[in-house]
């Protein structure tokens, strides 16, 4: 390469490309080798550009300047394209502010360096780094957007919540079958509950496939009296994806699910008590001194004439009696000496739930709750103390 009389690109164009990689290389001892390679891809052209510039090799220094300027343009162009895509999708002032904060300093320096380069070497030389930086930037953005779209366009896991009404109906049908056939007990097969039997279950559920799930019913063994008093229900996704769901149920009327995958989880699908209302109602009943509780309704402080009056307002104030309905359950409560009772029944049965509850709480001498027993039954009746504990 022959020396040129033209001065070539300015020295200051190369300075940040020398300082920042050198600082990073000095501070990343023991880090992955990818950091070293990335820093060297910036540092080597910058050092070569300074040496060639000092030797007045214009073309060689200009080639190095093009590489360095492309590195300067790459971050602001990438940030602008990514954030612009985010603004188009979700909008909002926050993304615009971030765009200005992060792209403005980088963009200003890249622009100033490019203008200086164009004045000293020529416009075509100065346009090259922008084009070189723009091509990989656009490719990266396109790859990222395609990857994001593929997450939503591919097959999805079946929605187990869509099957919950069918499972509740199944529990209801089997309980009604047992009640109508006290000698036989629960159904021996789903066909006894389907269109050819009691006509309580739809055909797809009886045939073992519904809403993307496979269904298996297993009745318990007959006792010495010939009665089936137990059963289990297993449900799993017919075509599971990376993560999938399995569901289980039994004669207690409870149904739970398990998220299968790299980190399996287990949680109740149908809660121990009706939704989240039952625990909240119990907390209202257990309040040791309702006179000290401040409850506002439409901005007005309420005064309670009795503990029953407090409980009614605590759960919403929708009734003036000790019986009220809330989210598919009907409640009845009452107080006696140092004790309260609350009965909860699904209304109608089998829609929001099948389990009925009876809670009995006893207060100690200090007025605080000392014991609490909750009984439950999956049958279409009120729970009693003869039923098992929930």
GUTOR-457671 format. One record per residue (C-alpha): x, y, z; residue number from 1; chain. Coordinates in steps of 0.001 Angstrom, whole numbers. Last residue first. Layout:
<recs>
east | north | up | seq | mol
X | Y | Z | NUM | A
...
</recs>
This chain:
<recs>
east | north | up | seq | mol
-62557 | -30980 | 54828 | 390 | A
-63397 | -33076 | 57883 | 389 | A
-65558 | -36069 | 57106 | 388 | A
-69356 | -35840 | 57348 | 387 | A
-71184 | -36707 | 60578 | 386 | A
-70860 | -33084 | 61748 | 385 | A
-73213 | -32117 | 58928 | 384 | A
-72907 | -30749 | 55399 | 383 | A
-76027 | -29485 | 53669 | 382 | A
-77279 | -31513 | 50750 | 381 | A
-76415 | -32349 | 47136 | 380 | A
-73579 | -34710 | 47953 | 379 | A
-69885 | -33767 | 47818 | 378 | A
-69712 | -33439 | 51608 | 377 | A
-67557 | -31277 | 53840 | 376 | A
-66881 | -30612 | 57519 | 375 | A
-64843 | -27677 | 58829 | 374 | A
-63701 | -27646 | 62458 | 373 | A
-62302 | -24545 | 64172 | 372 | A
-60906 | -24239 | 67675 | 371 | A
-59757 | -21355 | 69928 | 370 | A
-61096 | -18268 | 68131 | 369 | A
-60657 | -15144 | 70210 | 368 | A
-63113 | -13831 | 72803 | 367 | A
-60561 | -13975 | 75624 | 366 | A
-62452 | -16844 | 77264 | 365 | A
-62031 | -18909 | 74123 | 364 | A
-64247 | -18898 | 71048 | 363 | A
-65420 | -22026 | 69223 | 362 | A
-65788 | -22257 | 65444 | 361 | A
-68026 | -24633 | 63554 | 360 | A
-67754 | -24705 | 59767 | 359 | A
-70169 | -26736 | 57632 | 358 | A
-69340 | -27132 | 53979 | 357 | A
-70974 | -28291 | 50753 | 356 | A
-68902 | -29654 | 47880 | 355 | A
-70318 | -29755 | 44361 | 354 | A
-68957 | -26532 | 42876 | 353 | A
-69678 | -23530 | 40696 | 352 | A
-72242 | -25336 | 38532 | 351 | A
-72737 | -28716 | 40215 | 350 | A
-75465 | -27705 | 42667 | 349 | A
-77181 | -24407 | 41911 | 348 | A
-76409 | -23019 | 44341 | 347 | A
-73356 | -24579 | 45961 | 346 | A
-73868 | -24900 | 49720 | 345 | A
-72115 | -23127 | 52596 | 344 | A
-73141 | -23483 | 56244 | 343 | A
-71709 | -21252 | 58925 | 342 | A
-71735 | -21925 | 62643 | 341 | A
-70523 | -19770 | 65510 | 340 | A
-69617 | -20484 | 69107 | 339 | A
-69022 | -18846 | 72480 | 338 | A
-72755 | -18953 | 73316 | 337 | A
-74588 | -19123 | 70009 | 336 | A
-74014 | -17412 | 66679 | 335 | A
-75479 | -17956 | 63217 | 334 | A
-74592 | -18396 | 59582 | 333 | A
-76248 | -19409 | 56321 | 332 | A
-74403 | -19170 | 53030 | 331 | A
-75458 | -19918 | 49449 | 330 | A
-72674 | -20426 | 46922 | 329 | A
-72395 | -19434 | 43255 | 328 | A
-70380 | -16279 | 43769 | 327 | A
-72129 | -15070 | 46936 | 326 | A
-75626 | -15780 | 48210 | 325 | A
-77015 | -14706 | 51574 | 324 | A
-78613 | -16096 | 54717 | 323 | A
-78328 | -14432 | 58129 | 322 | A
-80811 | -11755 | 57105 | 321 | A
-80386 | -8098 | 56156 | 320 | A
-78647 | -8961 | 52898 | 319 | A
-76165 | -7529 | 50411 | 318 | A
-73959 | -5931 | 53072 | 317 | A
-70795 | -6981 | 51319 | 316 | A
-69161 | -9711 | 53382 | 315 | A
-68292 | -7439 | 56323 | 314 | A
-71709 | -5812 | 56170 | 313 | A
-73502 | -9077 | 56934 | 312 | A
-70852 | -10031 | 59493 | 311 | A
-71246 | -6719 | 61369 | 310 | A
-75031 | -7067 | 61576 | 309 | A
-74641 | -10590 | 62938 | 308 | A
-72240 | -9284 | 65605 | 307 | A
-74893 | -6787 | 66666 | 306 | A
-76034 | -3170 | 66291 | 305 | A
-73216 | -2212 | 63958 | 304 | A
-72332 | 1400 | 63161 | 303 | A
-71185 | 2178 | 59617 | 302 | A
-68849 | 5039 | 58695 | 301 | A
-70018 | 6780 | 55516 | 300 | A
-67856 | 7134 | 52388 | 299 | A
-70170 | 5046 | 50222 | 298 | A
-69943 | 2298 | 52851 | 297 | A
-67148 | 2511 | 55398 | 296 | A
-66219 | -208 | 57875 | 295 | A
-64209 | 570 | 61000 | 294 | A
-63644 | -2425 | 63261 | 293 | A
-63564 | -1619 | 66992 | 292 | A
-67129 | -2762 | 67645 | 291 | A
-66425 | -6097 | 65908 | 290 | A
-64248 | -7245 | 68795 | 289 | A
-62977 | -10816 | 68389 | 288 | A
-63477 | -11043 | 64583 | 287 | A
-63958 | -14776 | 63941 | 286 | A
-67144 | -14454 | 61898 | 285 | A
-65503 | -11939 | 59548 | 284 | A
-62439 | -14174 | 59153 | 283 | A
-64719 | -17106 | 58378 | 282 | A
-66392 | -15065 | 55643 | 281 | A
-63009 | -14336 | 54050 | 280 | A
-62037 | -18022 | 54203 | 279 | A
-65334 | -18935 | 52452 | 278 | A
-65096 | -16278 | 49758 | 277 | A
-61864 | -17475 | 48142 | 276 | A
-63478 | -20092 | 45889 | 275 | A
-65828 | -22364 | 47796 | 274 | A
-63588 | -24048 | 50387 | 273 | A
-60761 | -26510 | 49756 | 272 | A
-60269 | -24831 | 46375 | 271 | A
-61271 | -26453 | 43062 | 270 | A
-58080 | -26441 | 41010 | 269 | A
-55932 | -27208 | 43999 | 268 | A
-52211 | -26932 | 43346 | 267 | A
-49326 | -29102 | 42205 | 266 | A
-46214 | -28077 | 40363 | 265 | A
-43755 | -29850 | 38096 | 264 | A
-40546 | -27949 | 37195 | 263 | A
-39200 | -29162 | 33815 | 262 | A
-42699 | -29977 | 32619 | 261 | A
-46031 | -31063 | 34055 | 260 | A
-48454 | -28665 | 35754 | 259 | A
-50520 | -30729 | 38149 | 258 | A
-54214 | -30204 | 38679 | 257 | A
-56656 | -30795 | 41479 | 256 | A
-60290 | -31797 | 41662 | 255 | A
-62180 | -32315 | 44885 | 254 | A
-65629 | -33895 | 44831 | 253 | A
-64643 | -36320 | 47600 | 252 | A
-65384 | -39182 | 45187 | 251 | A
-62168 | -38519 | 43282 | 250 | A
-60437 | -36063 | 40969 | 249 | A
-57216 | -35687 | 39033 | 248 | A
-55973 | -33283 | 36383 | 247 | A
-52854 | -33360 | 34199 | 246 | A
-51426 | -30270 | 32554 | 245 | A
-48781 | -29738 | 29916 | 244 | A
-45455 | -28068 | 29331 | 243 | A
-43307 | -28503 | 26214 | 242 | A
-46498 | -29478 | 24349 | 241 | A
-48950 | -32257 | 25201 | 240 | A
-51191 | -33786 | 22519 | 239 | A
-54038 | -35538 | 24392 | 238 | A
-53640 | -33400 | 27486 | 237 | A
-54372 | -35306 | 30670 | 236 | A
-57416 | -36201 | 32763 | 235 | A
-57635 | -38793 | 35536 | 234 | A
-60855 | -39463 | 37462 | 233 | A
-61083 | -41621 | 40563 | 232 | A
-63877 | -43596 | 42189 | 231 | A
-64996 | -44836 | 45595 | 230 | A
-68124 | -46305 | 47208 | 229 | A
-68911 | -49053 | 44704 | 228 | A
-71434 | -51352 | 46422 | 227 | A
-71464 | -55138 | 46318 | 226 | A
-72072 | -55447 | 50071 | 225 | A
-68614 | -56926 | 50547 | 224 | A
-67241 | -53852 | 48793 | 223 | A
-67010 | -53337 | 45077 | 222 | A
-63641 | -52114 | 43886 | 221 | A
-63325 | -48450 | 43019 | 220 | A
-64391 | -46996 | 39706 | 219 | A
-61716 | -45728 | 37304 | 218 | A
-62577 | -43002 | 34794 | 217 | A
-60062 | -41946 | 32149 | 216 | A
-60316 | -38723 | 30156 | 215 | A
-58034 | -37551 | 27342 | 214 | A
-57923 | -33795 | 26886 | 213 | A
-58057 | -31466 | 23867 | 212 | A
-61547 | -30158 | 24565 | 211 | A
-63041 | -33601 | 25318 | 210 | A
-61892 | -37188 | 24837 | 209 | A
-62875 | -40278 | 26849 | 208 | A
-66005 | -41445 | 25026 | 207 | A
-68143 | -40344 | 28000 | 206 | A
-66735 | -36816 | 27759 | 205 | A
-67470 | -36717 | 24020 | 204 | A
-71013 | -38049 | 24559 | 203 | A
-72180 | -35398 | 26981 | 202 | A
-72881 | -36380 | 30625 | 201 | A
-76270 | -36601 | 32427 | 200 | A
-78123 | -38878 | 30046 | 199 | A
-78645 | -41427 | 32872 | 198 | A
-77377 | -44178 | 30604 | 197 | A
-77090 | -44319 | 26809 | 196 | A
-76466 | -40556 | 26562 | 195 | A
-73832 | -40695 | 29304 | 194 | A
-73746 | -41465 | 33029 | 193 | A
-73829 | -45274 | 32712 | 192 | A
-71391 | -44948 | 29797 | 191 | A
-68882 | -43376 | 32190 | 190 | A
-68385 | -46780 | 33771 | 189 | A
-69204 | -48638 | 37008 | 188 | A
-71211 | -45684 | 38282 | 187 | A
-71149 | -44966 | 42012 | 186 | A
-73177 | -46967 | 44524 | 185 | A
-74845 | -50175 | 43362 | 184 | A
-77325 | -50562 | 46264 | 183 | A
-77981 | -46847 | 46724 | 182 | A
-78816 | -46369 | 43041 | 181 | A
-80501 | -42950 | 42798 | 180 | A
-78096 | -41436 | 45318 | 179 | A
-75113 | -43036 | 43624 | 178 | A
-76257 | -41741 | 40228 | 177 | A
-76758 | -38248 | 41693 | 176 | A
-73211 | -38291 | 43060 | 175 | A
-71903 | -39518 | 39716 | 174 | A
-73753 | -36826 | 37798 | 173 | A
-72574 | -34023 | 40120 | 172 | A
-68958 | -35171 | 39931 | 171 | A
-69210 | -35308 | 36115 | 170 | A
-70835 | -31880 | 35975 | 169 | A
-67947 | -30476 | 38017 | 168 | A
-65529 | -32087 | 35559 | 167 | A
-67416 | -30641 | 32582 | 166 | A
-67405 | -27153 | 34136 | 165 | A
-63612 | -27459 | 34752 | 164 | A
-62760 | -28471 | 31170 | 163 | A
-62258 | -24929 | 29860 | 162 | A
-59917 | -24321 | 32811 | 161 | A
-57633 | -27020 | 31397 | 160 | A
-56765 | -24837 | 28429 | 159 | A
-54879 | -27061 | 25985 | 158 | A
-51234 | -26176 | 25456 | 157 | A
-50518 | -24169 | 22360 | 156 | A
-49391 | -25177 | 18881 | 155 | A
-47302 | -22587 | 17012 | 154 | A
-48419 | -19107 | 15955 | 153 | A
-47888 | -17477 | 19342 | 152 | A
-44283 | -18480 | 20030 | 151 | A
-43526 | -18260 | 16302 | 150 | A
-44346 | -14552 | 16345 | 149 | A
-41590 | -13847 | 18872 | 148 | A
-39049 | -15856 | 16866 | 147 | A
-40026 | -14020 | 13693 | 146 | A
-39639 | -10700 | 15509 | 145 | A
-36189 | -11653 | 16807 | 144 | A
-35000 | -12845 | 13378 | 143 | A
-36282 | -9654 | 11743 | 142 | A
-34575 | -7469 | 14357 | 141 | A
-31270 | -9315 | 13943 | 140 | A
-31426 | -9054 | 10150 | 139 | A
-32216 | -5335 | 10339 | 138 | A
-29191 | -4734 | 12559 | 137 | A
-26977 | -6944 | 10408 | 136 | A
-27763 | -4730 | 7340 | 135 | A
-27804 | -1329 | 9084 | 134 | A
-24239 | -1460 | 10407 | 133 | A
-22675 | -2022 | 6948 | 132 | A
-24976 | 587 | 5406 | 131 | A
-24033 | 3207 | 8011 | 130 | A
-20350 | 2272 | 7733 | 129 | A
-20393 | 2711 | 3918 | 128 | A
-22016 | 6164 | 3772 | 127 | A
-18843 | 7903 | 4972 | 126 | A
-16700 | 6346 | 2232 | 125 | A
-19249 | 7361 | -374 | 124 | A
-19332 | 10919 | 972 | 123 | A
-15601 | 11572 | 793 | 122 | A
-12324 | 11355 | 2739 | 121 | A
-11943 | 14450 | 4934 | 120 | A
-15441 | 15901 | 4795 | 119 | A
-17134 | 12482 | 4888 | 118 | A
-15053 | 11331 | 7879 | 117 | A
-15936 | 14475 | 9835 | 116 | A
-19624 | 13938 | 9046 | 115 | A
-19348 | 10273 | 10099 | 114 | A
-17644 | 11140 | 13395 | 113 | A
-20314 | 13723 | 14215 | 112 | A
-23126 | 11307 | 13345 | 111 | A
-21632 | 8464 | 15382 | 110 | A
-21156 | 10816 | 18350 | 109 | A
-24722 | 12115 | 18140 | 108 | A
-26172 | 8611 | 17660 | 107 | A
-24442 | 7213 | 20695 | 106 | A
-25579 | 10100 | 22887 | 105 | A
-29159 | 10099 | 21431 | 104 | A
-29793 | 6342 | 21350 | 103 | A
-30060 | 5554 | 25037 | 102 | A
-32027 | 8461 | 26469 | 101 | A
-34070 | 9209 | 23340 | 100 | A
-35270 | 5643 | 22902 | 99 | A
-35929 | 5297 | 26628 | 98 | A
-38187 | 8356 | 26487 | 97 | A
-40088 | 6895 | 23526 | 96 | A
-40525 | 3605 | 25357 | 95 | A
-41927 | 5383 | 28419 | 94 | A
-44350 | 7533 | 26405 | 93 | A
-46491 | 4586 | 25457 | 92 | A
-47195 | 2394 | 22489 | 91 | A
-47648 | -1353 | 22762 | 90 | A
-46894 | -2712 | 19319 | 89 | A
-45719 | 341 | 17415 | 88 | A
-43689 | 1593 | 20362 | 87 | A
-42028 | -1821 | 20694 | 86 | A
-41072 | -1864 | 17021 | 85 | A
-39585 | 1617 | 17420 | 84 | A
-37709 | 382 | 20465 | 83 | A
-36124 | -2445 | 18494 | 82 | A
-35333 | -339 | 15443 | 81 | A
-33917 | 2578 | 17447 | 80 | A
-31920 | 338 | 19740 | 79 | A
-30356 | -1525 | 16829 | 78 | A
-29526 | 1684 | 14990 | 77 | A
-28027 | 3231 | 18130 | 76 | A
-25928 | 119 | 18874 | 75 | A
-24656 | -518 | 15267 | 74 | A
-23633 | 3008 | 14334 | 73 | A
-20463 | 3114 | 16423 | 72 | A
-19448 | -381 | 15298 | 71 | A
-19958 | 704 | 11679 | 70 | A
-17781 | 3734 | 12465 | 69 | A
-14937 | 1426 | 13534 | 68 | A
-15178 | -716 | 10405 | 67 | A
-15340 | 2335 | 8110 | 66 | A
-12416 | 3919 | 9979 | 65 | A
-10310 | 792 | 9369 | 64 | A
-11042 | 1034 | 5660 | 63 | A
-10222 | 4746 | 5771 | 62 | A
-6860 | 4117 | 7469 | 61 | A
-5947 | 1604 | 4743 | 60 | A
-7052 | 3985 | 1983 | 59 | A
-5316 | 7012 | 3489 | 58 | A
-1921 | 5476 | 4260 | 57 | A
-542 | 8593 | 5935 | 56 | A
1824 | 6586 | 8208 | 55 | A
127 | 8160 | 11223 | 54 | A
-3266 | 7283 | 9719 | 53 | A
-2069 | 3721 | 9148 | 52 | A
-1059 | 3428 | 12803 | 51 | A
-4292 | 5019 | 14051 | 50 | A
-6414 | 2824 | 11777 | 49 | A
-4577 | -315 | 12845 | 48 | A
-5293 | 521 | 16495 | 47 | A
-8984 | 1095 | 15740 | 46 | A
-9282 | -2008 | 13541 | 45 | A
-7772 | -4129 | 16376 | 44 | A
-9888 | -2668 | 19192 | 43 | A
-13360 | -3281 | 17760 | 42 | A
-13047 | -6942 | 16725 | 41 | A
-10757 | -7362 | 19754 | 40 | A
-13574 | -6363 | 22111 | 39 | A
-15969 | -8892 | 20596 | 38 | A
-13386 | -11675 | 20700 | 37 | A
-12505 | -10983 | 24329 | 36 | A
-16143 | -10913 | 25397 | 35 | A
-16826 | -14188 | 23587 | 34 | A
-14041 | -15829 | 25581 | 33 | A
-16267 | -16016 | 28635 | 32 | A
-15151 | -14038 | 31736 | 31 | A
-12037 | -14942 | 33758 | 30 | A
-10614 | -11422 | 33635 | 29 | A
-13288 | -9051 | 32394 | 28 | A
-12040 | -5676 | 33699 | 27 | A
-8903 | -5100 | 31578 | 26 | A
-10640 | -6256 | 28417 | 25 | A
-13523 | -3852 | 29108 | 24 | A
-11168 | -904 | 29645 | 23 | A
-9264 | -1716 | 26446 | 22 | A
-12534 | -2149 | 24528 | 21 | A
-13691 | 1310 | 25729 | 20 | A
-10423 | 3192 | 25127 | 19 | A
-9479 | 2033 | 21634 | 18 | A
-12852 | 2357 | 19898 | 17 | A
-13378 | 5640 | 21782 | 16 | A
-10111 | 7038 | 20254 | 15 | A
-10579 | 5957 | 16634 | 14 | A
-12630 | 8925 | 15418 | 13 | A
-10318 | 11237 | 17366 | 12 | A
-7497 | 10546 | 14923 | 11 | A
-9247 | 12180 | 11984 | 10 | A
-9713 | 10161 | 8819 | 9 | A
-7254 | 10600 | 5917 | 8 | A
-4425 | 13197 | 5748 | 7 | A
-4250 | 13041 | 1957 | 6 | A
-645 | 12805 | 607 | 5 | A
-1040 | 9084 | 259 | 4 | A
1426 | 6354 | 1200 | 3 | A
1516 | 3318 | -1092 | 2 | A
0 | 0 | 0 | 1 | A
</recs>
